[in-house]
Amino acid sequence: MSKVDLSVRLGNLTLRNPVMLASGTVGYGNEISEFIDLKKIGAIVTKSISLKPKEGNKPQRILETSAGMLNSIGLTNVGIEKFITEKIPFLKKYNVPIICNIAASTIDEYVECIRMLNDENGIHAFEINVSCPNVKKGGLQFGNDVKMVGKITEKVKANTTKPIIIKLSPNVSYISDFAEAAKKVGADAVSAINTLVGTAFNIKTRKPKLNNVTGGLSGPAIKPIALAKVLEIHRKVDIPIIGIGGIMNWQDAIEFMIAGASAIQLGTVNFIDPTASEKILNGLTDYCKEYKIDKISSLTGSYQID
């Protein structure tokens, strides 16, 4: 058969292929570029950026689990000013779409981040991390309040013409309600899912292993949950979905696309095998050739459910 068309669309953003690197797992691209050719992947999502630099939580803040990892990094980052002067120039050297993940503790901060980054031609889209504590609501996460997710989406969308992707929390009853709220006010796509809340204890001291007590669970353990959330959104909301959660190989990536994802993000696997993205990309190509699939986008939502 002729060459497989691996391109996918997220709103008005076209990616050369559906393989993306997830926020927080490859920093700002510098380290991972020593292992893979960044020009080959679909997009890189930067580590969460906040208005001001953040030191994050104190150690211990990463913990391996039997099927993944717990992390409570606390959104450590260099802040927007250093991101613009020191990080974007490096990424612009590569012909790869840059999606900037933004974290904030108030709606005004989200908007200010968008305004400061909007004119950077190296940034192709924004991924909004709504799993952040709302300081005006006593530390409750924005992502657990469907009205707030809609409000944040509306405000950031009004301040940019670039695609807005809302990264949804799985720690809710019906994730499709949040996807619908984001879509109604202009979200171009959603990322599903962010990490699940988890914890671990030292049985000798009876103290939490993480300094912050709880952290975000990622890796293979959450894959079935993530798949179910992607399927739920796809069956109820007409919006592009970026599938995230425990994707370790090309078979996992295909499964997410069948369940409704237009693209996928690789997270925890990058720590285990920094070359995973290229291996998965090769696997996707081989699968399409074997099953005579001309366009990989035709896999999205191709599940057979009676």
C-alpha positions as CSV (number, residue, x, y, z in Angstrom):
1,M,0.0,0.0,0.0
2,S,1.0,3.6,-0.3
3,K,2.5,5.7,2.5
4,V,0.3,5.8,5.6
5,D,-1.2,9.2,6.4
6,L,-0.4,9.6,10.1
7,S,-1.6,13.3,10.4
8,V,-4.3,14.2,12.9
9,R,-6.3,17.3,13.6
10,L,-7.0,19.0,17.0
11,G,-9.4,21.8,16.1
12,N,-7.4,23.9,13.6
13,L,-4.1,22.4,14.6
14,T,-2.7,19.7,12.4
15,L,-0.1,17.3,13.8
16,R,2.2,15.2,11.6
17,N,1.3,12.2,13.8
18,P,-0.7,11.5,17.0
19,V,2.3,10.9,19.3
20,M,2.8,13.7,21.8
21,L,5.0,14.0,24.8
22,A,3.1,14.8,28.0
23,S,3.6,17.8,30.2
24,G,6.0,17.3,33.1
25,T,7.7,14.2,31.8
26,V,10.2,15.7,29.4
27,G,10.9,19.0,31.1
28,Y,11.3,21.6,28.4
29,G,12.6,19.1,25.8
30,N,16.4,19.6,26.3
31,E,17.1,16.2,27.9
32,I,14.8,14.1,25.8
33,S,16.3,15.6,22.6
34,E,19.4,13.6,23.4
35,F,17.5,10.3,22.9
36,I,15.0,11.0,20.2
37,D,14.6,13.2,17.1
38,L,12.0,15.8,18.2
39,K,11.2,16.6,14.6
40,K,9.6,13.1,14.2
41,I,7.0,13.4,16.9
42,G,3.5,15.0,16.7
43,A,4.0,17.6,19.4
44,I,5.7,18.4,22.7
45,V,3.7,19.6,25.7
46,T,5.9,21.7,27.9
47,K,6.2,21.4,31.7
48,S,3.5,23.4,33.4
49,I,4.3,27.1,33.4
50,S,3.0,29.5,36.0
51,L,3.2,33.3,36.1
52,K,6.0,33.3,38.7
53,P,8.7,30.6,39.3
54,K,7.7,27.8,41.7
55,E,10.0,25.6,43.8
56,G,7.3,23.0,44.2
57,N,7.0,20.6,47.1
58,K,9.8,19.3,49.3
59,P,11.2,15.7,48.9
60,Q,10.2,13.0,48.9
61,R,8.0,13.8,45.9
62,I,8.4,10.9,43.5
63,L,7.6,7.4,44.4
64,E,7.6,4.2,42.3
65,T,4.5,2.0,42.7
66,S,3.9,-1.6,41.6
67,A,2.4,-0.4,38.3
68,G,3.5,3.2,37.9
69,M,4.5,6.1,40.0
70,L,3.2,8.7,42.4
71,N,4.4,12.2,42.1
72,S,3.8,15.4,44.1
73,I,6.3,17.7,42.3
74,G,4.1,20.7,43.0
75,L,4.4,22.3,39.5
76,T,8.0,23.3,39.9
77,N,8.9,25.6,37.0
78,V,11.1,28.6,35.9
79,G,8.2,31.0,35.5
80,I,7.0,32.7,32.3
81,E,9.8,35.2,31.8
82,K,12.6,32.6,31.9
83,F,10.5,30.3,29.8
84,I,10.3,32.9,27.1
85,T,14.0,33.8,27.2
86,E,15.6,30.5,27.9
87,K,13.3,27.6,27.0
88,I,11.3,28.6,23.9
89,P,14.5,29.4,21.8
90,F,15.7,25.8,22.3
91,L,12.4,24.3,21.2
92,K,12.0,26.6,18.2
93,K,15.1,25.0,16.7
94,Y,13.0,21.9,16.0
95,N,10.2,21.7,13.5
96,V,7.7,20.4,16.1
97,P,4.5,22.0,17.4
98,I,4.9,23.3,20.9
99,I,1.9,23.1,23.2
100,C,2.4,25.2,26.3
101,N,0.8,23.8,29.5
102,I,-0.3,26.5,31.9
103,A,-1.0,26.2,35.6
104,A,-2.5,28.9,37.8
105,S,-4.2,29.4,41.1
106,T,-6.7,32.1,40.0
107,I,-8.5,32.8,36.7
108,D,-6.7,36.2,36.4
109,E,-3.4,34.3,36.5
110,Y,-4.5,32.0,33.7
111,V,-5.5,35.0,31.6
112,E,-2.2,36.9,32.3
113,C,-0.2,33.8,31.3
114,I,-2.0,33.5,28.0
115,R,-1.5,37.2,27.3
116,M,2.2,37.1,27.9
117,L,2.7,34.0,25.7
118,N,0.2,34.7,23.0
119,D,2.6,36.6,20.7
120,E,5.3,33.9,20.9
121,N,5.2,32.4,17.4
122,G,6.9,29.2,18.7
123,I,3.9,28.3,20.7
124,H,1.2,26.6,18.6
125,A,-1.5,25.9,21.3
126,F,-2.2,26.0,25.0
127,E,-3.0,23.1,27.3
128,I,-4.8,24.4,30.4
129,N,-4.1,22.5,33.6
130,V,-7.3,22.8,35.7
131,S,-6.1,20.4,38.3
132,C,-4.7,23.4,40.3
133,P,-5.8,24.6,43.7
134,N,-8.0,27.7,43.6
135,V,-6.5,29.9,46.3
136,K,-9.7,31.9,46.5
137,K,-11.7,28.8,47.2
138,G,-9.7,27.4,50.1
139,G,-7.4,25.2,47.9
140,L,-10.1,23.3,46.2
141,Q,-9.2,22.2,42.7
142,F,-10.6,24.1,39.7
143,G,-11.0,20.8,37.9
144,N,-13.6,19.5,40.3
145,D,-16.0,22.4,39.7
146,V,-17.7,22.1,36.3
147,K,-18.7,25.8,36.3
148,M,-15.2,26.9,37.0
149,V,-13.8,24.8,34.2
150,G,-16.2,26.5,31.9
151,K,-15.3,29.9,33.2
152,I,-11.6,29.4,32.9
153,T,-12.0,28.0,29.3
154,E,-14.1,31.0,28.3
155,K,-11.7,33.6,29.8
156,V,-8.5,32.1,28.2
157,K,-10.2,31.5,24.9
158,A,-11.2,35.2,24.8
159,N,-7.5,36.2,25.0
160,T,-6.0,34.1,22.2
161,T,-6.7,32.8,18.7
162,K,-4.5,29.7,19.3
163,P,-6.2,26.4,20.1
164,I,-7.1,25.8,23.7
165,I,-6.9,22.3,25.1
166,I,-8.4,21.7,28.6
167,K,-6.6,19.0,30.6
168,L,-9.4,17.2,32.6
169,S,-9.2,15.7,36.0
170,P,-10.4,12.1,36.4
171,N,-11.3,12.6,40.0
172,V,-14.9,13.5,39.2
173,S,-18.1,11.5,38.8
174,Y,-18.8,12.3,35.1
175,I,-15.8,13.6,33.1
176,S,-18.0,14.1,30.1
177,D,-19.9,16.9,31.9
178,F,-16.6,18.8,32.2
179,A,-15.7,18.2,28.5
180,E,-19.2,19.5,27.5
181,A,-18.7,22.6,29.7
182,A,-15.4,23.3,28.0
183,K,-16.7,22.7,24.5
184,K,-19.7,25.1,25.0
185,V,-17.4,28.1,25.6
186,G,-14.9,27.3,22.8
187,A,-12.4,24.7,23.9
188,D,-10.8,23.2,20.8
189,A,-9.9,19.8,22.5
190,V,-9.6,18.1,25.8
191,S,-6.8,16.0,27.3
192,A,-8.0,13.0,29.3
193,I,-6.8,12.2,31.8
194,N,-4.7,13.9,34.4
195,T,-3.4,11.8,37.3
196,L,-5.5,10.1,39.9
197,V,-5.1,10.9,43.6
198,G,-3.0,8.3,45.5
199,T,-0.9,7.9,48.6
200,A,1.5,5.4,50.2
201,F,2.7,4.7,53.8
202,N,5.8,3.5,55.4
203,I,4.7,0.5,57.5
204,K,7.5,0.9,60.0
205,T,7.1,4.6,60.8
206,R,3.4,4.7,59.8
207,K,4.2,8.0,58.0
208,P,3.3,8.9,54.5
209,K,6.0,8.2,52.0
210,L,5.4,11.4,50.1
211,N,6.1,14.7,51.9
212,N,2.9,16.1,50.6
213,V,0.9,13.0,51.8
214,T,-0.9,12.5,48.5
215,G,0.3,12.6,44.9
216,G,-0.7,12.0,41.3
217,L,-0.8,8.3,40.3
218,S,0.3,7.7,36.7
219,G,1.5,4.7,34.6
220,P,0.0,1.4,33.6
221,A,-2.2,1.2,36.7
222,I,-4.4,3.9,35.4
223,K,-4.8,2.9,31.8
224,P,-8.2,1.1,32.1
225,I,-9.6,4.1,33.9
226,A,-8.2,6.5,31.4
227,L,-9.6,4.4,28.5
228,A,-13.0,4.4,30.1
229,K,-12.9,8.2,30.6
230,V,-11.9,8.8,26.9
231,L,-14.7,6.5,25.8
232,E,-17.2,8.3,28.0
233,I,-16.3,11.7,26.5
234,H,-16.3,10.4,22.9
235,R,-19.8,8.9,23.3
236,K,-21.3,12.0,24.8
237,V,-19.3,15.1,23.5
238,D,-18.2,16.0,20.0
239,I,-14.8,17.3,20.7
240,P,-11.2,16.1,19.9
241,I,-9.7,14.1,22.7
242,I,-6.0,13.6,23.5
243,G,-5.7,10.3,25.4
244,I,-3.3,10.1,28.3
245,G,-2.8,7.5,31.0
246,G,-0.5,4.5,31.1
247,I,0.4,4.3,27.5
248,M,3.5,2.1,27.3
249,N,3.6,0.8,23.8
250,W,2.0,1.1,20.3
251,Q,-0.8,-1.3,21.2
252,D,-1.9,0.9,24.1
253,A,-1.9,3.9,21.7
254,I,-4.1,2.1,19.2
255,E,-6.5,1.1,22.0
256,F,-6.9,4.8,23.0
257,M,-7.6,5.8,19.4
258,I,-10.2,3.1,19.0
259,A,-11.8,4.3,22.3
260,G,-12.1,7.9,20.9
261,A,-8.7,9.7,21.1
262,S,-7.6,11.7,18.1
263,A,-4.0,11.8,19.5
264,I,-2.2,10.5,22.6
265,Q,0.4,11.7,25.1
266,L,3.2,9.7,26.5
267,G,4.1,10.3,30.2
268,T,5.5,7.9,32.7
269,V,6.9,5.7,29.9
270,N,9.4,8.5,29.1
271,F,11.1,7.9,32.4
272,I,11.4,4.1,31.7
273,D,12.4,4.4,28.1
274,P,13.2,7.8,26.6
275,T,13.1,6.4,23.1
276,A,9.5,5.1,23.6
277,S,7.9,7.7,21.3
278,E,9.8,6.7,18.2
279,K,9.2,3.0,18.9
280,I,5.5,3.7,19.3
281,L,5.4,5.7,16.2
282,N,7.0,2.9,14.2
283,G,4.5,0.5,15.7
284,L,1.5,2.7,14.7
285,T,2.8,2.8,11.1
286,D,3.3,-1.0,10.9
287,Y,-0.2,-1.6,12.4
288,C,-1.8,0.6,9.7
289,K,0.1,-1.2,7.0
290,E,-0.9,-4.6,8.3
291,Y,-4.6,-3.7,8.5
292,K,-4.5,-1.6,5.3
293,I,-5.4,1.6,7.0
294,D,-4.7,4.6,4.8
295,K,-5.4,7.3,7.4
296,I,-4.7,6.7,11.1
297,S,-7.3,9.3,11.9
298,S,-9.9,6.8,10.8
299,L,-9.2,4.7,13.9
300,T,-10.5,7.4,16.2
301,G,-13.7,6.2,17.8
302,S,-13.8,3.0,15.7
303,Y,-15.0,0.9,18.6
304,Q,-17.6,-1.8,17.9
305,I,-20.1,-1.7,20.8
306,D,-23.5,-3.4,20.3
